[in-house]
């Protein structure tokens, strides 16, 4: 694996570390199976992308992308908390709605620049000339791009990680964790659990959309399809992280997820770079299939191993 | 003071499995009273507690705590007035959180929660102190997950949690039912101690006639969603378990076959 590829892998691992932190909050801390991620990741990308296209300050654009994701999370949580729609279903409803909304947002850029006569959706938006948060730091010949981009994203991850850790250890953060762990007890302790779910889902999807905002800035275009499988990739990182480093301390739990995301990306890179696999024709188009298989194995294997061990013990 | 007035509560109203749980139930409990509640299964004991705590909202009637009408308040909004220990040791605590985190949660019961750290040096010292008084050795296990504790230990911590914030009312819903006799005894005496120290108005549901007379200052019996017996003072202190059993049988109009009631 070359230096450039390793840094590229690290970069994408770090971007998805933000996604995984979001998934950790929804799936693990709040116990809310949330598929909104598949919509909020491209939503962050689309909002950020359009802002960049229109020449908005890239830091502001990134912030807007993140806020848009937070709003999507609030809507999902609201459908569940106030309208009593099942958790999974609320998130699917929002996800499917976001697909149309994202198409509209992506089409908004050319329309507002008077490049198209009518307001129509678009599946992608080129951002090659747009100024991103990375632009000021990168040399004219792009010679330092391959390590500077991951470094800046690392800074994002570190900041989000420490902010999230401090938050989860505050009185509010503890209330959030109690809401997911034992809602009845949380209510008896005076915690407005509905509000906590809304807050947690806002943070979760805000982080995921931040990942999407950074992703489009590294790719040079915003595309509707980047959202496919976001939730599974995030979940893969969460599960992998839990197996790498299991801890009851919140700081290590979140760190494990970040490591999981990076390790997962290196697995994928190695698998795709493997000559034997290449010879039998496995390529980047199989990425989601590989992810699905890896996640299934990660979910099933630990339980099966335990069963086998128990059976052996019974026979002995 | 708790005042429950003309409470009506029906589950599954208008369906074949309609169940009229509380029938025009009224009850006034004075400040500092320790009321034990008995009654057969389905008499409405737990429902009464749930109406007071807010887990269930009455179809009609009023719930007034300390002269405040809380009838329509959700559970979390009453938490500054009401502390609670559940029957299931798993229900009252968070097993995924550590002991000190559980205590920190209860330390802010019904209070506004801020963005300050939940744990700091002062409250950790306080928690350690309080845990030491349980004599369970838990003061050295502040960082252990709650899920590692036994049922009895968890109920003891639950009781401790209910006393960390001043409250007006303590609701105990058969909180020793899931424990072995020795542990149950320990948790009961701890209950007595906490109630007396904090001068709490207490409602304790129990299945044991003996406990019902031994603890508290007043005993009520529920039957089919109504108060059928209400004794306190001298009348109560003269009463034995067998007398209570007789009354119990009389209200039910049948002999008792439930061994647990006779033997406990």
Interface residues (C-beta under 8 A of the other chain):
Chain A: X166 X167 X169 X170 X171 X172 X173 X174 X175 X177 X178 X181 X182 X184 X185 X186 X187 X188 X189 X190 X191 X192 X193 X248
Chain B: X53 X55 X74 X75 X76 X77 X79 X80 X82 X83 X84 X86 X90 X91 X92 X93 X94 X95 X96 X97 X98 X101 X104 X105 X106 X108 X109 X110 X111 X113 X114 X115 X116 X117 X118 X119 X145
